[in-house]
Structure formats: structure tokens, C-alpha cells
Amino acid sequence: MPSQSDPMNPFEEAKALHNKGVDGDKKAVIQANELLFKLRATEPDDARIEAYYGSTLVLLGRDAVKILEKADKAEEGLDALNRAISLDANIKEIRFLRGNICLRLPESFFHCSKTAIEDFTFLLDRYKENSSYLTQQQVREVLQNLSIAYQNAGQPDQADLVLQRLNQMD
């Protein structure tokens, strides 16, 4: 695979399209998904490709009209994200992707707040080991998301503890 920083790298192109899709560009989601599908065939054990592919599936579900298609794409996307973690559990970018997706899916249907908690806790644990692992803005974002994930998981006391930690930062 070409260098990650190469702007002509198909993976970088797919990530850029993915990010446009996150911002609401439905055509970019389709393009990113198609590109990542092809990349996945040539690099089946690349955790980052698998993670972004999974994220595009969730985005396709977000944009789908039919309820069953929404659910099926989201489940398929979560499966790909979980596979990406199994390929390499230490990639920060993948933990952010999966955690944020799990945070935004309805808990009553997908039951993945525990996964979001796992990912956000992983990120904070690495930050404790190495203070350059996350920026201060990322730490705040992770703490806010972790608090919401605890709330969604029915653990308001844990959510409050995380919010106290966030307030101590300010």
C-alpha cells in the first residue's frame, strides 16, 4: 500500500470521501464505500481499510430509506469495525471511529454503548501512559463521549464521575 501521507493514495482519497459523507454528502459515502470495497479486496488484513469500510456501511445505513436496510447496513458496518479491532486493537483512529459510531446508534436496538465505553476508555488509558497520545481537545471530546456512553448504558453515576473529571480540566 502506498504511503499514508501520499495525497494520491486511494486510501487517503477514500478517507476524504468518507469525511465528506460524515458531513452529509450521500454521494461521497457511496464513492468512499466503493473505493474501500476494492481496497479491501487487495488488502484484506488492513485494519484501517476495514474500519473505514465499516464506517461507510453505517453511513449507507444512515442514508437508506427502508428501515430494514438501515439496520442491516449498520449491523454489517459494526461487524467490519469489530473485525478491524480484531486485526489491530491499538490503532487510535479505529477506536475513535468505532466509539463514535457506537455512541450515535440507538442503544435500544444496537446495544453498543458498552463498546463505546471500551473504546473511549482505551483512548484515555493510552493518554494516561503518554500525554502526547491525545490533544487536550481530543481528551475533552473523549470524556464528553464517554459520559454520554455511560448515560446511554444506564450508568448515570459513572457518567457523572466522567463529567467531574472533564470539569476539573477546565
C-alpha positions in Angstrom: 0.0 0.0 0.0 1.4 3.5 -0.8 2.4 5.8 1.9 -0.4 7.0 4.2 0.5 10.6 3.6 0.5 10.4 -0.2 -2.4 12.6 -1.4 -2.9 10.4 -4.5 -3.2 7.3 -2.3 -6.6 5.6 -2.9 -7.0 5.1 0.9 -6.5 8.8 1.6 -9.0 9.6 -1.2 -11.5 7.2 0.4 -10.9 8.8 3.8 -11.6 12.2 2.4 -14.8 11.0 0.7 -15.7 9.3 4.0 -15.3 12.5 5.9 -17.5 14.4 3.4 -20.0 11.6 3.9 -19.9 12.1 7.6 -20.8 15.7 7.0 -23.9 14.6 5.0 -22.6 14.1 1.4 -24.5 11.0 0.4 -22.7 10.6 -3.0 -19.4 10.8 -1.2 -20.5 8.0 1.1 -21.3 5.8 -2.0 -17.9 6.6 -3.6 -16.0 6.0 -0.4 -17.7 2.7 0.1 -17.0 1.5 -3.5 -13.3 2.6 -3.2 -12.9 0.9 0.2 -14.6 -2.3 -1.1 -12.0 -2.5 -3.8 -9.1 -1.7 -1.4 -10.4 -4.3 1.0 -10.1 -7.0 -1.7 -6.5 -6.1 -2.3 -5.6 -5.6 1.4 -7.9 -7.9 3.3 -5.9 -7.6 6.6 -5.6 -3.8 6.7 -7.3 -2.7 9.9 -7.7 0.9 8.8 -9.3 0.0 5.4 -11.7 -2.4 7.3 -12.6 0.2 9.8 -13.4 2.9 7.2 -15.3 0.4 5.1 -17.4 -0.4 8.2 -18.0 3.2 8.8 -19.1 3.8 5.3 -21.6 0.9 5.6 -23.0 2.5 8.7 -23.3 5.8 6.8 -25.1 4.0 3.9 -27.5 2.7 6.6 -27.9 6.3 7.9 -28.8 7.4 4.3 -31.1 4.4 3.5 -34.8 4.9 3.2 -36.0 1.4 4.2 -35.8 0.6 7.9 -34.5 -2.9 7.4 -31.8 -1.7 5.1 -30.8 0.9 7.7 -30.5 -1.8 10.4 -28.8 -4.3 8.1 -26.1 -1.8 6.9 -25.5 -0.6 10.5 -25.0 -4.2 11.7 -22.7 -5.0 8.8 -20.7 -1.9 9.5 -20.4 -2.8 13.2 -19.2 -6.2 12.2 -16.5 -4.7 10.0 -15.5 -2.3 12.7 -15.2 -5.1 15.2 -13.1 -7.1 12.7 -10.8 -4.0 12.3 -10.3 -4.0 16.1 -9.5 -7.7 16.0 -6.9 -7.0 13.3 -5.3 -4.3 15.3 -6.8 -3.1 18.6 -4.2 -0.4 19.2 -4.9 2.0 16.3 -6.3 5.2 17.8 -8.1 6.2 14.6 -10.1 2.9 14.6 -11.1 3.3 18.3 -12.3 6.9 17.6 -14.4 5.6 14.6 -16.0 2.7 16.4 -16.6 4.6 19.6 -18.2 7.5 17.9 -20.4 5.2 15.7 -21.5 3.1 18.7 -22.3 6.3 20.6 -24.6 7.5 17.9 -26.5 4.3 17.2 -29.7 3.8 19.2 -28.9 1.8 22.3 -32.3 0.2 22.5 -31.7 -1.5 19.1 -27.9 -2.0 18.8 -26.8 -2.3 22.4 -23.3 -1.0 21.7 -22.8 1.6 24.4 -20.5 -0.9 26.2 -18.3 -1.0 23.1 -18.2 2.8 23.0 -17.2 2.8 26.7 -14.5 0.3 25.9 -13.1 2.4 23.0 -13.1 5.7 24.9 -11.6 4.1 28.0 -8.9 2.6 25.8 -8.0 6.0 24.4 -7.9 7.6 27.9 -5.8 4.8 29.2 -3.2 5.3 26.5 -3.3 9.0 27.2 -2.5 8.3 30.9 0.5 6.4 29.7 1.6 9.0 27.2 0.3 12.6 27.5 1.1 13.3 23.8 -1.3 10.4 22.7 -4.3 12.8 22.6 -4.6 16.6 22.3 -6.4 18.4 25.0 -9.3 18.9 22.6 -9.4 15.1 21.9 -9.3 14.4 25.7 -12.3 16.7 26.2 -14.2 15.1 23.3 -13.4 11.6 24.6 -14.5 12.5 28.1 -17.8 14.1 26.8 -18.5 11.0 24.7 -17.6 8.6 27.5 -20.1 10.4 29.8 -22.8 10.1 27.2 -22.0 6.4 26.6 -22.3 5.7 30.3 -25.6 7.5 30.4 -26.8 5.5 27.4 -25.7 2.3 29.1 -27.8 3.2 32.2 -24.8 4.1 34.4 -25.6 7.7 35.4 -23.2 7.6 38.4 -20.3 6.7 36.1 -21.4 9.4 33.7 -21.3 11.9 36.5 -17.8 10.9 37.5 -16.6 11.4 34.0 -18.2 14.8 33.8 -16.5 15.8 37.1 -13.2 14.7 35.5 -14.0 16.9 32.5 -14.9 19.9 34.7 -11.6 19.5 36.5 -9.8 20.0 33.2 -11.4 23.5 32.7 
